[in-house]
């Protein structure tokens, strides 16, 4: 175990430098940020790790000479020919035989993304508790309403009047089904090894059956992906809800693309994972209305007049139970939802 083992899983990029500005250590997040492997970085000068940033190098050297540090909230660096805004902290190190200072970098965009994810997860937890309590309160009197309507139907001699009681029964059953859907995510998870492509193929079969005429589903799978450990039915329902939403957005006549990829060094709501599976569902529909984009995963928020607004909320809840998250970006003609699921050991669930 290295003395810096605690830095291996954090999302902040960390470089350790000696007094000659040579890199003595780089964590995986630094490899990702600088687009260079650790073998290339360690032993190289900071001018090689960050070429084209002479002003920043002079500032680092000055801080080493004065045995000081600095905290820059909006540092602009050239990374591979691209200007990137970073939050940077330089800290002197004591009692280290090699390193004199530690440099910490975090992309401002990534920091905002992490904060958005954290707020989304907190909101999902609050929504789930609220909707569960609300569902219980609504579900309790539904049985009484349905029973009273059936008793009333027996007493009514007129067939036309009995039709009204049938409306009450049918609408009560519809509300009962809706409440059951709200309460379903709280059942205990059934943990097993899950092949994500089996999940996607089941979803594809269901969509083809539901929209048999002109819906086109294109598959771009990475068949080398590892298995997930999770609840297969919950994962299928999460993917199905997102994919059905995409199909409905195109009125069942557009193109949907399923893509699977592996992502390394992923941060989800401040938690760092070595490996995650990305399931991308794209459609060529009109896109998410801007006025609901920030609330698209909230319960009862829908862009369709006949939508319940539960599909994406439930999907996000299922993903959250697997420590994952669902993200999206949308413009007219192209909407992409990404279901990001960390790969974990069974004992981690």
C-alpha positions in Angstrom: 0.0 0.0 0.0 1.4 3.4 -1.0 1.4 6.4 1.4 -1.1 8.0 -1.0 -3.6 5.1 -1.2 -6.3 7.2 0.1 -6.1 9.5 -2.9 -6.7 6.7 -5.4 -10.5 6.8 -5.4 -11.2 10.5 -5.0 -12.5 12.6 -7.9 -10.1 15.4 -7.3 -7.0 15.3 -9.5 -3.8 15.3 -7.3 -0.2 15.8 -8.3 2.7 15.6 -5.8 5.8 17.6 -6.8 9.3 17.8 -5.5 11.3 21.1 -5.2 12.4 20.8 -8.8 8.7 20.7 -9.9 9.0 17.0 -10.9 5.9 14.9 -10.4 6.4 12.2 -7.7 2.8 11.0 -7.7 -0.3 11.3 -9.8 -3.7 9.7 -8.8 -6.1 8.2 -11.4 -8.2 11.4 -11.5 -5.1 13.3 -12.5 -4.4 10.7 -15.3 -7.9 11.4 -16.6 -7.7 15.2 -16.4 -4.3 15.4 -18.0 -4.9 12.5 -20.5 -1.6 10.8 -19.6 -0.9 7.6 -17.8 0.9 7.6 -14.5 4.1 6.1 -16.0 4.2 9.2 -18.3 3.6 11.7 -15.5 5.7 10.4 -12.6 9.3 11.5 -13.0 8.4 14.2 -15.5 8.6 17.9 -14.9 5.5 19.9 -14.4 6.3 21.7 -17.7 5.9 18.4 -19.4 2.7 17.4 -17.6 1.2 20.9 -18.2 2.9 22.3 -21.4 2.0 25.8 -22.4 1.2 27.0 -18.9 4.4 29.0 -18.1 2.6 31.6 -15.9 1.1 28.9 -13.7 4.5 27.1 -13.5 6.1 30.3 -12.3 3.4 30.7 -9.7 4.0 27.2 -8.4 7.8 27.7 -8.3 7.3 31.0 -6.4 5.1 29.2 -3.8 7.8 26.5 -3.3 10.5 29.1 -2.9 8.4 30.9 -0.2 7.2 27.7 1.3 3.6 28.8 0.8 0.5 27.7 -1.0 -2.5 29.2 -2.8 -6.1 28.6 -3.5 -7.4 29.6 -7.0 -11.2 29.4 -7.5 -11.1 29.9 -11.3 -7.7 28.9 -12.8 -7.6 28.8 -16.6 -5.2 26.1 -17.9 -4.4 24.8 -21.3 -5.0 21.1 -21.3 -4.2 19.5 -24.6 -5.0 22.6 -26.6 -8.3 23.2 -24.7 -8.8 26.0 -22.2 -10.2 24.4 -19.0 -11.5 26.3 -15.9 -10.3 24.6 -12.7 -10.4 25.1 -9.0 -6.8 24.6 -7.8 -5.3 24.3 -4.4 -1.5 24.1 -3.7 -0.5 22.9 -0.2 3.0 22.5 1.2 3.9 19.0 2.5 5.9 18.3 5.6 7.6 15.1 6.6 7.7 13.6 3.1 11.1 12.5 1.7 10.1 13.1 -1.9 7.2 15.6 -2.3 7.3 19.2 -1.3 3.8 20.3 -2.4 0.5 18.8 -3.4 -1.5 20.3 -6.3 -5.2 19.6 -6.4 -7.4 20.3 -9.4 -11.1 20.0 -9.9 -12.9 21.0 -13.0 -15.5 23.6 -12.2 -18.0 22.0 -14.6 -17.4 18.6 -12.8 -17.9 20.3 -9.5 -21.2 21.7 -10.6 -22.2 18.3 -12.0 -21.4 16.6 -8.7 -23.4 19.2 -6.8 -26.4 18.8 -9.2 -26.2 15.0 -8.7 -26.2 15.4 -5.0 -29.2 17.7 -5.0 -31.0 15.3 -7.4 -30.4 12.3 -5.2 -31.5 14.2 -2.1 -34.6 15.4 -3.9 -35.3 11.9 -5.1 -35.1 10.6 -1.5 -37.5 13.3 -0.3 -39.9 12.7 -3.2 -39.9 8.9 -2.6 -40.8 9.4 1.0 -43.4 12.0 0.2 -45.0 9.9 -2.6 -45.0 6.7 -0.4 -46.8 8.5 2.4 -49.2 10.1 0.0 -49.9 6.7 -1.8 -50.7 5.1 1.5 -53.1 7.9 2.4 -54.9 7.6 -0.9 -54.9 3.8 -1.1 -56.7 3.3 2.2 -60.0 4.9 1.3 -60.0 3.5 -2.3 -61.2 0.1 -1.2 -64.1 1.6 0.6 -65.1 3.7 -2.4 -64.9 0.7 -4.7 -67.0 -1.4 -2.3 -69.6 1.3 -1.8 -69.9 1.7 -5.6 -70.5 -2.1 -6.1 -73.1 -2.2 -3.3 -74.8 0.8 -4.9 -74.8 -0.9 -8.3 -76.8 -3.8 -6.9 -79.5 -1.5 -5.6 -79.9 0.5 -8.8 -82.7 -0.8 -11.1 -81.7 1.4 -14.1 -78.9 0.1 -16.3 -77.9 3.6 -17.3 -77.4 4.5 -13.7 -75.3 1.4 -13.1 -73.0 2.6 -15.8 -72.0 5.5 -13.5 -71.1 3.1 -10.8 -68.9 1.2 -13.2 -67.1 4.4 -14.0 -66.4 4.8 -10.2 -65.1 1.2 -10.0 -62.9 1.5 -13.1 -61.4 4.8 -12.0 -60.9 3.5 -8.5 -59.0 0.5 -10.0 -56.9 2.9 -12.1 -56.0 4.9 -9.0 -55.2 1.7 -7.1 -52.8 0.7 -9.9 -51.2 4.1 -9.7 -50.7 3.8 -6.0 -49.2 0.3 -6.3 -46.7 1.7 -8.8 -45.7 4.4 -6.4 -45.2 1.8 -3.6 -43.4 -0.8 -5.7 -39.9 0.6 -5.5 -39.9 0.0 -1.7 -39.9 -3.8 -2.0 -36.7 -5.6 -1.0 -34.2 -5.9 -3.8 -33.5 -9.4 -5.3 -29.8 -9.4 -5.8 -28.2 -11.5 -8.6 -25.7 -11.3 -11.4 -27.2 -9.3 -14.3 -26.2 -9.1 -17.9 -27.2 -5.6 -19.0 -27.6 -6.8 -22.6 -30.2 -9.3 -21.6 -32.1 -6.5 -19.9 -31.9 -4.3 -23.0 -33.0 -7.2 -25.2 -36.1 -7.7 -23.1 -36.8 -4.0 -23.2 -36.4 -4.0 -27.0 -38.9 -6.9 -27.3 -41.5 -5.1 -25.3 -41.1 -1.9 -27.2 -41.4 -3.7 -30.6 -44.6 -5.3 -29.4 -46.0 -2.1 -28.1 -45.0 0.0 -31.1 -45.0 -2.6 -34.0 -45.4 -0.3 -37.0 -42.5 2.1 -37.6 -40.3 2.2 -34.5 -36.7 1.5 -35.3 -34.3 0.3 -32.6 -30.6 0.4 -33.3 -28.2 -1.5 -31.0 -24.6 -0.7 -30.4 -23.4 -3.0 -27.7 -20.0 -3.6 -26.1 -20.3 -7.3 -25.5 -17.2 -7.4 -23.3 -18.9 -5.5 -20.5 -18.8 -7.2 -17.0 -22.0 -8.3 -15.3 -23.7 -6.1 -12.8 -24.8 -7.2 -9.3 -28.3 -6.0 -8.7 -32.0 -6.5 -9.0 -32.7 -7.5 -12.6 -36.4 -6.6 -12.6 -35.7 -3.1 -11.1 -33.0 -2.5 -13.7 -35.2 -3.7 -16.5 -38.1 -1.4 -15.3 -35.7 1.6 -15.1 -34.4 1.0 -18.7 -37.9 0.3 -19.9 -39.3 3.5 -18.4 -36.6 5.6 -20.1 -36.9 3.7 -23.5 -40.7 3.8 -23.5 -40.5 7.5 -22.8 -38.2 7.8 -25.9 -40.6 5.8 -28.0 -43.6 7.9 -27.0 -41.7 11.0 -27.7 -41.4 9.9 -31.3 -45.0 8.7 -31.4 -43.7 5.2 -32.0 -42.3 6.1 -35.5 -38.8 7.3 -34.8 -35.4 5.8 -34.2 -34.1 4.8 -30.8 -30.5 3.8 -30.3 -29.3 1.6 -27.4 -25.6 1.9 -26.7 -23.5 0.3 -23.9 -20.0 1.3 -22.9 -17.7 1.0 -19.9 -16.5 4.1 -18.1 -13.5 4.2 -15.7 -12.9 6.5 -12.8 -16.5 7.6 -12.5 -17.8 10.0 -9.8 -21.5 9.8 -8.8 -22.7 12.2 -6.2 -19.2 12.5 -4.6 -18.6 8.8 -4.6 -15.7 7.5 -6.8 -16.0 4.2 -8.6 -13.3 2.4 -10.6 -15.7 1.0 -13.1 -19.2 1.8 -14.3 -21.5 0.7 -17.1 -23.1 3.4 -19.2 -26.4 2.5 -20.9 -27.3 5.3 -23.4 -30.8 5.6 -24.9 -31.1 8.1 -27.7 -34.1 9.2 -29.7 -34.8 11.6 -32.5 -37.9 13.1 -31.0 -38.7 16.8 -30.3 -36.7 16.8 -27.1 -37.5 17.6 -23.5 -39.4 20.9 -23.1 -37.0 23.5 -21.5 -39.6 24.5 -18.9 -39.5 21.1 -17.3 -35.9 20.1 -17.9 -34.8 20.8 -14.4 -37.8 18.9 -13.0 -38.0 16.0 -15.4 -37.2 13.4 -12.7 -39.7 14.7 -10.3 -43.0 12.8 -9.7 -46.0 14.0 -11.6 -43.9 16.1 -14.0 -44.5 15.1 -17.7 -44.0 16.7 -21.1 -47.1 14.8 -22.5 -50.7 15.8 -21.8 -51.6 12.2 -21.1 -48.5 11.3 -19.1 -48.5 10.5 -15.3 -45.0 11.8 -14.7 -44.0 8.7 -12.8 -41.9 6.8 -15.4 -38.7 8.8 -15.1 -39.1 9.4 -11.4 -39.4 5.6 -10.8 -36.5 4.9 -13.1 -34.2 7.4 -11.2 -35.3 5.7 -8.0 -34.4 2.3 -9.3 -31.0 3.6 -10.5 -30.4 5.2 -7.1 -31.0 1.9 -5.3 -28.0 0.6 -7.3 -25.9 3.7 -6.4 -26.3 4.8 -10.0 -27.9 7.8 -11.6 -29.7 8.8 -14.8 -28.5 11.9 -16.7 -29.8 13.5 -19.9 -29.1 16.1 -22.4 -31.7 17.2 -25.0 -32.0 19.4 -28.1 -34.8 19.2 -30.7 -34.2 16.1 -32.8 -31.8 14.5 -30.4 -32.4 13.4 -26.8 -29.9 11.2 -24.9 -30.5 9.6 -21.5 -27.5 7.9 -19.9 -28.1 5.3 -17.1 -24.8 5.1 -15.2 -24.4 2.1 -13.0 -21.3 1.4 -10.9 -19.9 -2.2 -11.1 -19.6 -3.5 -7.5 -19.1 -6.7 -5.6 -22.2 -8.5 -4.3 -21.1 -7.7 -0.7 -21.3 -3.9 -1.5 -25.0 -4.0 -2.0 
